[in-house]
Structures are given as C-alpha cells and as structure tokens.
Amino acid sequence: MSEQQKETTIFELADQFIALANELTAQEQDVGKVGTALRFAAARFNAFEASLKAADLAAEKQTALEWFTNEYKDMLSDNLDDHIDNPPQAEPAKDDAVQVYNG
C-alpha cells in the first residue's frame, strides 16, 4: 500500500467527527445543542489553526475570517444540496433552543 493510500482523507476524518456528533446527539437528545457545540469547536480549532499559520494574526484577522467563512459557506452549500437531493428519513427534531429556518 502506498503512502498516499495510507493517508486519511478529510472525508474520513469528517466521518469520525460526525460519528462522535451522532453519539452525542443520541446521548443528549438535542441535535441543536450538539450542532452548536460542533460549530463552536470548529471555530475554536480554526482560530488555533489561523494563529499557527499567520505571521501577524491581528493584521491577518479579516483575511482569515473571510477565508474560513467562504470555506464553510461552500461546504455547507454543497451539503445542503445533498440533503435536498437525498432528504433524511427521520422527522425533523423539535428544538426550541435553536432558531427554526422556514425560508
């Protein structure tokens, strides 16, 4: 097996985060709470990533915000399209703790 084949893909890593999020959702019975925690964790980790990559984080903050925001927006759009094309079989969760989007 080549070194490239051994390397974990971003999709495999994402699947591991999703598996943990699914476990926590089953445990907490609150998809909104888990989703919010996951977004906060991503923001915290991305800020850490930016701090390691930036020569001057204060000067590069706006650029980092725009880059991470655009990355997230593109990924979210692709995944929303996937769920539009392949809707989940379960009933949507009733959760008053998060805003419901009725666009």
Secondary structure per residue as TSV (DSSP state, phi and psi in degrees):
chain	resnum	aa	ss	phi	psi
A	1	M	-	360.0	130.9
A	2	S	-	-73.6	162.9
A	3	E	H	-60.3	-38.6
A	4	Q	H	-63.4	-38.9
A	5	Q	H	-69.3	-28.7
A	6	K	H	-75.5	-25.4
A	7	E	S	-66.6	132.4
A	8	T	-	-73.6	132.5
A	9	T	-	-80.9	162.6
A	10	I	H	-62.7	-29.3
A	11	F	H	-70.9	-38.3
A	12	E	H	-66.5	-40.4
A	13	L	H	-64.3	-44.2
A	14	A	H	-60.4	-39.7
A	15	D	H	-60.6	-33.8
A	16	Q	H	-68.2	-40.6
A	17	F	H	-65.1	-41.0
A	18	I	H	-65.1	-39.9
A	19	A	H	-60.8	-43.1
A	20	L	H	-65.5	-41.7
A	21	A	H	-61.9	-38.6
A	22	N	H	-65.2	-40.9
A	23	E	H	-62.2	-45.2
A	24	L	H	-66.4	-35.6
A	25	T	H	-64.6	-42.0
A	26	A	H	-64.1	-39.8
A	27	Q	H	-69.5	-45.7
A	28	E	H	-85.6	-22.0
A	29	Q	T	56.0	40.3
A	30	D	-	-153.9	89.8
A	31	V	H	-64.0	-32.8
A	32	G	H	-66.2	-41.5
A	33	K	H	-64.0	-43.7
A	34	V	H	-67.9	-41.8
A	35	G	H	-61.4	-42.0
A	36	T	H	-64.4	-43.6
A	37	A	H	-62.4	-39.7
A	38	L	H	-65.8	-42.0
A	39	R	H	-64.0	-41.4
A	40	F	H	-63.5	-43.0
A	41	A	H	-62.4	-41.6
A	42	A	H	-63.3	-42.7
A	43	A	H	-63.1	-43.3
A	44	R	H	-63.7	-45.0
A	45	F	H	-69.3	-38.9
A	46	N	H	-65.9	-34.8
A	47	A	H	-64.1	-41.0
A	48	F	H	-62.1	-46.3
A	49	E	H	-58.6	-46.6
A	50	A	H	-61.5	-39.1
A	51	S	H	-65.4	-31.1
A	52	L	H	-76.6	-30.3
A	53	K	H	-91.5	-21.8
A	54	A	-	-86.6	139.2
A	55	A	S	-74.1	-36.5
A	56	D	S	-142.9	92.6
A	57	L	H	-59.3	-38.9
A	58	A	H	-60.4	-42.8
A	59	A	H	-72.5	-28.7
A	60	E	H	-100.9	4.7
A	61	K	H	-55.9	-48.5
A	62	Q	H	-62.9	-41.5
A	63	T	H	-63.1	-42.3
A	64	A	H	-63.5	-44.9
A	65	L	H	-57.7	-45.8
A	66	E	H	-64.8	-42.8
A	67	W	H	-64.9	-50.9
A	68	F	H	-64.5	-38.7
A	69	T	H	-63.3	-44.8
A	70	N	H	-65.1	-40.8
A	71	E	H	-59.7	-48.7
A	72	Y	H	-63.5	-43.8
A	73	K	H	-60.0	-44.0
A	74	D	H	-64.1	-43.9
A	75	M	H	-65.7	-42.1
A	76	L	H	-64.5	-42.8
A	77	S	H	-60.0	-45.9
A	78	D	H	-60.0	-42.6
A	79	N	H	-73.9	-32.9
A	80	L	H	-64.0	-42.8
A	81	D	H	-59.1	-40.5
A	82	D	H	-62.4	-41.2
A	83	H	H	-73.3	-27.5
A	84	I	H	-66.3	-45.0
A	85	D	H	-73.4	-27.3
A	86	N	S	-136.3	73.6
A	87	P	-	-61.7	145.5
A	88	P	-	-64.2	153.1
A	89	Q	S	-84.1	-19.9
A	90	A	S	-80.7	156.3
A	91	E	-	-66.8	143.3
A	92	P	-	-60.3	143.3
A	93	A	-	-70.2	138.5
A	94	K	-	-89.9	113.1
A	95	D	-	-144.4	107.0
A	96	D	T	-78.0	-8.5
A	97	A	T	-79.0	-16.5
A	98	V	S	-124.8	156.1
A	99	Q	-	-68.6	138.6
A	100	V	-	-96.4	128.3
A	101	Y	-	-96.3	111.0
A	102	N	-	-115.8	71.9
A	103	G	-	-80.3	360.0
